[in-house]
């Protein structure tokens, strides 16, 4: 078969985004009661640039006492914030949204520096979407009674929010915007590897004039998170992260009156039917698994191709991934950036090894990788089955497990044959088939002829071990109100 | 030669195509990559004049421009060809003799294609006799849209025969084909019927070349190559007037068909204003500032 040759003569030159406009401190304190305060723990930890494994800045580590201060501040602020005229709340939230847009370039660069994601994604997806979430929920703030007719929605109180490292600012926006729009106050903990944009958001919130204590940001790792979860004066826990930690949280909250939403892991089935627009489906496969280095809970990490087109799709997919550029996250041409941390890289490599050992046929592109930093080339596993570990477990990296199927019933059964139920993709030109699958797939989100598309208006969340509760859209409000 | 199996043509999802072409435009082409890309683009241009008001003198002026793009700048490539009506082929051939620049002639009752096969054959024969190196024919869009694919196929195959050694570019006039699925289908018919190049537009219909349309045609070329090992060329024509656009097309070409297609034997721009914009960019790269367009000759 004739081969397509990429990267022979015309190569793109380095096109680095400038870092001269960003403003980073050597040391970041906790954001409590509208001020940056030193941690009572007196401890700091380093935040690392995963593309070089060099330290960028030092971040305060909040202990139980620090968390307690943050909760107290939030409780104090709740009294007036929850009673503030709703349209005034909306004004503050609109202002935050606009300020994110104004500082978008700085946020984008810091997001890529700290987290390793390509600047193209942080610039075009993460930061604009984060601003859009604030815009969207600002709009709801004074219309809650219309969202829930014949009911009287009331805020819950103090919300403890713990977010992951894959979409740092975006997840902060997902959590903070609906919470404060409904009149709650917030104690938010970003992931320890990616605290910077949350702290920049704290600076922005301070500048915006939002009343003190409405948003508190405490930094730290698992212990800090546990302190939030176990704090007795918190009314609501919202967690996005691994299923493992999600289960721990749910266990520790059993029997306690705290509203909980969990957005956990996934193993999304991406299903290509023979009647799909094949070339565009191949693009969809790439977007589904290689977006954000595969660090996406709803990634389409299990690919199902109808047997009659399997060879064609796989060949086209191999050609396509040969054009993907892996490298410096700040290069505007980078498609796949750095793996977020050494630990995560180890996890991914462990799974690749398991995949090989269990007899999967591995295919990786021959792309050049930088010498320093954490990198993983786009990886395909062919000839695997539902029984393979890499098909069953979430890898959270650029690794795709490919299976074939023959009939629609077979693929529905296999797609649902997973403890997760977060997302799925369906590729077909036939509308009736799309509706059959949306009905029968056990997934919170089903994309038709596209993948990894997000919008503040659209609810997001999973079934089974992928979590409980919904974020985004009108449904996202429900997680932050109670009815009188 | 027979009409290929049209039931096996991959479907096209327009939104997916637009998403992909937008991604090509996000590539940032800088420094030496930009310079090389601009030189390459320049070498791929078919300088074109296809107006009712054309005269031998006008064609002579255009040919002079083709040979002397910007004499004050050294190391510039020549454009690939000059594209004219059949009646001016002899003028252009004479003017371009020994320059390595090809003469392309439109034919087959360009631009509408509304004539009999006999007229189309003699139109093409005339152009070849006059010395055209390349022939740009149009397909019968009316017949195509009526589902008479055999008619379209046979017409192309006949013209190809008449062309002999001359390169045949088949213009689909995508602005009249309505859907990207039709573009894909017309591409396949043309390639199987013997096209050396497939080309988007006459330039007389709006929209002319767009990135989505060109991308779909590149995908068709790729599938044909995978199946037969034969490399078909691509020519987007009309509407590409800036250096930036030309670089975006090159990115699309590279990431779809690979570096083997990155030369004038397999890729052309049908454009007249593009050359000066590229010259202006190259001049800026050299001197550090933009010169007025008045310093670049318009022919």
Interface residues (C-beta under 8 A of the other chain):
Chain A: X1 X2 X4 X5 X6 X7 X8 X9 X10 X11 X12 X13 X14 X15 X120 X124 X275 X276 X277 X278 X279 X280 X281 X283 X284 X315 X323 X332 X333 X429 X449 X450
Chain B: X10 X11 X12 X13 X15 X16 X17 X19 X20 X26 X27 X28 X29 X30 X31 X32 X33 X34 X36 X37 X40 X219 X222 X225 X226 X229 X250 X254 X255 X257 X258 X259 X260 X262
